[in-house]
């Protein structure tokens, strides 16, 4: 009896020790099965929300801001007055230029009257010389009479030429005065800065009383007709991306929500340091709150397949020898080389090396790496 008890005690001890050793030396793992389904391959890029059309509102002339009539966040219509500069001095300049034009016009009118008088005198002198010449030929007038008549004609001719020159000079003066008036009026118009298109004010940098010069930024206006994500994508994806491809846009302000978009333009220059190129993705609809320059992730659809064998991405291991997975073989991890296809967000297409009955192993984070033949226990 004692011998039998000792025997069973030894058996139980061995079993407990074996179980302890198995438990100690086996790795806890997650076990999942591959499944059939559709997969979408995507290229990912990070970028910012930008407006296709944006402009900086700045003055053409130097001056002091009298009033800023728009604030950031406001929508404006094309032609709306945005900024008014102090125009008192320029109004005075316009009044002076208008007076100069009136003076030049009066002078031109006076010179035209002088020309008419000189022309009349010239015609009289011409007829008088003709009469004296006729009388002198018949002996009724002397040579001295003819000389005096010719001299009078010469004086009248010179007066007429001088009147014509004065008219020409006055016309030039009038044209110069009118050009000066046009210039001053243009400068006066430049004190009114208007919206170049329908848009949204996204930045205001100046206030009333500030002195500005040409090129000084007062407001920034963007057109909301086309807003897109200017995303930087690794150049290795260049061959797979084309204009028109659908995309998902995930704003960092709403990480759990994706907005539909499409690729509308591709950059033709790759950054020489980051080795990335630009893909501009238009967003069909924006979040309720958005801001130019906010960050977003873009996922561009590059391929799609409807029915294929899929494995979770976390179960596929890539090495220099190729891709592979660990399969649970009755508590033993077995390495299985596989041929992969498309890569989706969470899954990878398996073309060769697996079937739906296999159980794939995923070692939890922080555990020792798996190896072929290692004992495992499903969690």
C-alpha angles and dihedrals in degrees: 000000000000090000091052092050090049090051094052091045090055091049092051091046092052091048092049092047091048091049090048092049091047091049092046098046099038119089121231109237142170115244122205135169126231115246139198120246147106126304134197120204115213138187114217128215137168123222149132136267110258138172117239090218119039133151140184115234109223135153126259091213136039117258149119119283110244097181141355107209100186133056133200114280093032124119117227134193125230110274095021115142109251105166132019119198124203103275104176096106093044091051087056090049090052091051091051091048091050090052090050090053091051091049092049091048091051091049091050090051091051092050091049088054090050089052092052090052092047090048091052092049090048092053091049091048090050093052091044092053089050092053093047091049090052092048092047090053089055092045094249094114134042130238089250090058090053092048092051090049092049090048091052089051091051091051091049091049092051091048090051092050090048091050091050091050090049090052091050091050092046091050090053090048090050092049090049091050091049091049090050089050091049090050093049091047089051090052089049090051089050089065086072111071112194135190110268093208143355106289153120127277107231100170138027118192106166139055136200111289096032116128113229136187131201109296095023110139113237103158138000117220127189131189112235093202091095121023119169143168112252097210130185112221128186110261091233086074093054096100092053099050125082138165112274098032115136119246143185120230120202115189116208089230088063106028094168097055131071126205123207119246144151137220109259103167139014128208118238097207127072121211107251094215106039094030091224133129132205125259115182113211120192114218117222093207132010131215118267090257118037138155134199107255097027116143125251140167118234124205111194117199108232101167141001133201125186108203122025142124111272132197125189110261091234091063097054117088121200121202139155089274092055139261125324146153137220114242124202107240103182094309096325122106110230122191113231121187112220138186113232132204130178121009119217133182096281105359141057127211113243111208100174137007104046142064132194094264095062120104113222122211126222116186111217119246114275096025125115115275118267123249134186110280096017116143114245136181123203114239 
